[in-house]
Amino acid sequence: MDYQYEPHGVFFLIDSRSFYASAECVVRDLHPLKTALVVMSEQENTNGGLILATSPRAKEEFHLQANVSRQRDLPQSEDLIVVPPRMNMYIQKNLQINQIFQRYVAPADIWPYSIDESILNLTHSWRLFGPNPWAVARQIQRTIHDETGIYTAVGIGNNPLQAKIALDIYAKHQYDLIAEINYQNIPQQLWTITNMEDVWSIGKRTANHLRRIGINNMWELAHANPYALRAEFGLIGEQLYALAWGIDRAHPGQVEPIKSPSISNSQVLPRDYIHRDEIRLVVKEIGEQVAARLRHRHLLCHKVSLGIGFNYATATATNRGGFGAEITVSATNSNHAIAAALLRIFDHYWDGEGVRNIAVSCGQLGPDNGQQLELFQPVKQQIQDYTLERTVDAIRSRFGFTALVYAKSKLTGGTAINRANLVGGHNGGNSYE
C-alpha cells in the first residue's frame, strides 16, 4: 500500500478513564483507580437498575461491566460503593476537560466523540508544546489530572482511525496509558490483532460474517481481495479493507450538509405499557415536545412519523420488534396537528401489543414565516391556539418545563414531568452535593 497520497496528520483520541465512576470518586476525595465504585441508574427507568459505569477496581475485583451488569449482579460487599448518576456533574466535568483541550488546539480542531472521548487534531500545534506527540500527550494527561482528578488514556495516530484503535487496543493497557499507531507500524500494531470484535466499527455480526468467508484476523482482512469484499458487503466491504490498512480520509470537525434534516425524540418507557389510553398519552406528550422544538427553531414540518417498539414478550411471541409509519401533513408546528397525525398512525397500526419504546420524528422541514390558517376552523380559535402554544413555550423557556404542564401529564402513564428532570435519560442530580 502506497501511503504517500493518504492524509498525514497528528491526531489524539483522548478517553477519560471510567468517566462517570471517576468523577464520583473525585468529588468524594477517593482515588479513581483504587476505589471499587459503580454508578447505577434508577430502577424504575431501566427495569431493575443498570450499571452505567464501573471503576477499574470494581470491574477487575467484582467482574462488573458497564451497560451490561444490573442490580441483581451486585455482590454483597462493604468494599463496593454504589451511587446514582449525576449527569449534570458529568457534563460540567466534560466541559472543564474540553476547556483544557483548547489550550493545545483551536476549538475547530476538537471533535467531541462522546461525553468521555474527544478527538484532537494537533497536526499544526503539537510542536508548540513538546519535542514529540508522545510528550505532548503526557503533558495533557498531567494537566487534566492536576485540575480535575481524572485519569485519561491517549491514542495517537496519523488519522482519527489509527488514534481510535491505538486507544482501544493498546493505550488502555499501557502503564502510561498512551499508545500510537501510524502508517509505519501498521503490520506490527494492526495486523497482529486476532479478535476482530475488539476493533472499532467491527461488531459481532460483521466479525461472524467475515469468519464465514474465511477471514479470522486483521492480517487476513488486509490481504483479502478488495473486490470480493465489495461484492460480499457492498460499500462496507471497501471500508473494512481500508480499515485493515489504517486508512481514514475523514476530516473531523468538517460540517457535512444534512440531506434530509428532521427533528425527533424517543423514549424507552419505564415499564411495559399495554393500555391504549396510556400509550396514546405518551405519544401525544412526545409529539408536543417535538412540536415545541420546531417552534423554537422557527421551523414547520410536512412529514410526521411514529415508531413503536414492542415489549420483549410481544416481540418474542409475534417475531416483530414493532412498527413504524409516516404521513404527510400541511406545514405545521402545532401541538394539536402533530399529535393528531401521530395518533392516526397509532390507531391504525396498533393491535393491542405491549409497548416499551416510542419514537416521534418530524421531517421535510421548512421556515416558519407565519401562521397558515385553516379554512374549516374558526379563525379566532386558530389564533388563540397559536398564541397559547408560544406563551407556554416562553414560560417554560424562562422557568423550566415543569413550571407549566398540561393536566393530562398527571394522569397514570404520563412521563413528561419525570422526563423533564432527566439528563441523557438519567438523573441529572446536584452537581457537587
N, C-alpha and C positions, 0 to 999 in steps of 0.2 A: 504494500500500500504506500503510495507516494503522498506524504502528509504536507508537502510544501505549499499546496494550494488550500489547505484547511486553515480555519481561524486559529491563531496562536495568541492566547492571552494568559492572564493570571487571574484565576477565579478561586475564591474561597467559598465553601459551603460550611457555615458555622451552625452547630447544633448545641442548644442549651441542654445539658445532660439531665434527663428525668425532670423536665422543667417544672411541672406543677408540684411534684413532690419536693424538689429542691427549694422552690420558693417558699413552701410551707415550713421546711426545715430552717431556712434562713431567718424568717420572722420569729421563730422560736429559739433562736440562738443555738441551733443544733447543726452538726456537721452533715451536709447533704449526702456525702458518700459513706458515712459511717453510721447513719441512723436508719433504722427499719421503719419506714413510714409509707402509707398508701393514701391516696386521695380517692374516696368512694362517693359516687353520685347518689342522689336521693332515691330511695327505694320506689316511691310512687311514680317516678319518671322513667325508670328503667326495669320495671318488673322484677324487683328483687335486689337492686343495688349493683352497679357496675363499677369495677375498679378502673379509674381513669388514668392513674399514674402510680408508679411504684419507684421508690428509691432503689439504687443499685443493690443495697444490702437486703432490702425486702425481697427483691427479685431473686437474689442468689440464695438467701437463707431459707425463705419460705416458698420459693418457686411460684410466685405470683406474677401474672402478666397483665399489663395494661390493656384495656378494652377486650379482654378475654375472661379473666377471673371475675367472679361475682362474690357477693357477701357470703354465700354458702362455702366458698373456698377459703375463707379467712381462718387461720389457725387460732386456737385458744392460747395466746401467748401475751404476757405482760410486756415483752420487748417490742411488740408491734404497735405502732401508733396509727390510728385510723381517723382521718379528718374529712370533713365535707369540702367540696370545691368552693373556691372564691374567685370566680372568673375575672371580676374587676381588678383584683390584686394582680393576677397573672398578666392582664393586659397592661397594667402600669409598669410591671417589671419588663415586659417585652418592649414597651416604648422607651424605657430607660436604656435598655441594651441597644436598641436601634439608634438612639441618640449618640451612643459611644461609637457605633459604626461610622457615623457622619464625620467623625474626626479623622477618619482614614480614607474615606471616599466621598464623592459628591452624592447628594440624595438620589440623583438619577441612576447611580451605579449600585444602588441597593435594591434587591428584589426579595421582599419577604416571601418565603416559600410556605411557611406555616407560622403558627404562633411561637414555635420554638426553633425554627430554622430560617436562615436568610442566606441568600447568595450575594456575594460582594464581588464586583469587578474591579480588581486592583491593578489592572494592566498598566494604567497610566500614573499610578500614585504609590506603588509599593516601595519604590526607590527612595522616597522621602522619609521612610521610617526604619529601614534596616538594610543590611547587606544582602539579604536574600528573602524570598517569600516566607520561608520557614521561620526566620527570626521575627518577621512582621506578625505572623500568626501567633507566635508565642507572646509577643507584646500585647496583642489584642486580648488574648486569653487572660493575661495577668490584669489588664485594665478592667475587664468585665468582672473578674473575681474580686478585685480590690474594692470596686464600687458597688457591686450588687450581691456578692457572695455566691454567685452562680458559677459552676464549672462548665466549660464549653469544650467541644471537640471540633476540630477543623479538618476538612478535606480540601486539598489543593489540587488544581488541575489546569490544563491548558484551555479547558472549556467547562461549562457547568456540569455536563455529564460525568466527566472524569472526576471532578470535585465531589460529586454526589456519591459515586461508587467508592472513592477513596475514604469518604466519611463513613459510609455504612459498613464496608467490609473490613477496613483496616484501622482507621483513626480511633474508633470507639474501644479498640482493644489494645492500643498502644499506651505506654506509660505516660507519655506527654500528650496523649490524645490528639496527635497530629499525624497525618499521612498524606502522601502525594502520588498521583498518577499523572503521567504525561505521555506524549507520543513515543518517547524513547523507551519507556519501561512497560508498554502495553503487554508484550509477551510474558513478562515476569509477574505483573500485577493483575492483569485482566484475564489472560488466557489460562491461568492456573486455578481459577475459580471453578469448583466442581459442582457446587449446589446452585443450580440456576435460579432458584427462587430467592436466593439472597440478593440477587442483582435487581436494582431499581427498574421498575416497569415490567419485569417478568413475573407474572403471578403463577399460581399453582396450575391453572388450566393451560396457560401458554407453555409452561415447563413440561407438562404431561404431553401436550401436542408435539413439542419438539422431540421428546423421548420416543414417541410413536414413529417418528420418521428417522430415528437413529442418531439424534443429536442430544448428547448427555452432559456436555460441559461447554464452557465458553470457547475453548480451543476448537472444538468441533463446529461450533456455530460460526466462528470466524473463518473457517476453512470450508464451509458448505458452499454449494453453488448458489450465488445470489439470485439467479433467475428461477431456480427451483423453489427458493424461499418465497419469491414473489408469487409464483404460481400457487403455492400452498397457503400462504397467509394474506395475499394481496399486498397493499401498501405497508402493512405491519411487518411483512417479511423483509422489506428493504430497511425498515427502521431497526429491526433486530440485527441485521447484518452490519449496519453502521454502528450499532451499539457495541457489538463484539470487537470492532476495530477502534473503539473510543472516539468516534466521530460525532460531533454535535455542532450544528450550524445555527443554533438558536441565538437570539440577541436579547438577553434578559433586560427588562425594562422598556423594550420597544413596544409601543402600544399598537396592537393589531385592530383594524376596524372590525366591528361586530356585524356580521352579515344579517342576522335576524335577531335584533335585541328583544328582550322580554323582561318583565318583572314578575317574580314568582315568590312563593313562600310555601313551606311544607311543615308538617308536624307529625312526629310519632306520638300517638295518643298514650296517655298514662296507663290505660287498661284497654281491654278489648271492648269495643263499642258494638252493641247488637241491636239497639233500639233505634228505629228510624228517626225519631224526633231529635235524639241526642246527636246523631251523625249530621243531620241537616243543620243543627245549631252550630257545630264546629265548622262545617263548610261555609256557612254564612260569615262566621267570625273571621276566618282566614281570608275569604273574599273581600271583606270590608277592610282588612289590613292591607291587602294588595291595592285596593282602590285608593286608600289613603296615600300609599307610596306613589301611585300615579299622579295624584293631585299635587303632592309635594314636589314632584319633578315637572309639573306642568305638562303632563302627557295625557293622551287619550289612547284607548286600545280598540282594535277591531276584532280581535280573537280572544276568546276566553276558553281555557282548558281546565279540566279536572282529572286528577289521578287518584284512584282509591287503591290502597294496598290492603289485602285481606289479612286477617289474623292467621296464626300458624295452623290452627285446627281446620279452618276453612280452606286454606291453601293446600293443605295435605289431602283433604277429602275431595276437593274439586280439581286438583292439579292445575290450579290457576292462581297466580300471585295477586290478581286484582284486575282492574280495568282502567282505561283512560280514554277520553274523547274531548273534542273541542267543537265549538260552534262560532259562527260569525255573528257579530252584533254591530249595531250602529255605534259610531265612535263615541266612547263614553269613559268616564272615570267615576261614575256614580255608584255608591254603595248598593242602591236598590237594583240597578240594571245588572251589575256584575253578579250580585248574589242570586238574582232571579235566573240568570243564564246558567250559573253553576248548579242550581237546584233542578233545573230542567234536565241537565245531563245526569245528575244523580238519580232522579226519579225514574228516568228512562232505563238506566243500566243496572241499578241496584236491585237485587232479588233476595234480600234477607241475609246476606253474608255478614259474618263478623268482620269488623274493620279495625285496623291498627295504625294505618298511615293515610294521611290526606295531603294532597299537593294541589296547589292552585297556580295557574300561570296566565298572564295577560300578554298577548303579542300583537304584532302588526301595529306598532306604536306610531303616533303622530303628535304634533304640537297641539296643546290646548289653547286655542286662540279665542275662546269664548263659549258661552253656553248655547248648545243646539237644542232648540225647543222641539217637543214632540207634538204632532198635530192632534192626537186624540187624547191629550191630557190637559187639564186646565193650566193655563199659563201661570196663574198666581201660585198654584201648588208646586209647579216645577221650580219657580224662583225661590220659594220658601225652602224646598229641599236642598237646592244648590247652596243657599246661604247657610242653612243649618250645618251641612257637612263641613263647610270651610270654617265655620265658627268652632265646631268640635275639634277640627284639626288644629286650629290656633291655640285653643285652651290646652290640648294635650301637648303641643309643642312647648308651651311655656311651663306647664305644671306637671307634666308626666301623663302617661296613658291612663293610669288609674284615677286621675283627678275627675274624669268624666267617663262613665261606662254605660253601655246600654243595659237595661234591666234584664234582657234575655241572657246576658252573660252570667247572671247569678243563678240561672236555672241549673238543674242537675245535668252534668255533661259539659257545661261551658268551660272553656280552657283559657279564654283571652286574658282574664285577670291574673291567673297564675303565670302564664307565659310572659306577661309584662315584666315580671320580676326575674326572669331568666336571662342569662348571657350565654350565647352559644348552646342553648338548650339545658344549661345547668345553673345552679345557684350563683348569683353574682357575688353575694357576701359583702362584708365590710372589708375595705382594702387591707388594713393592718390591725384590725381589732380582734 
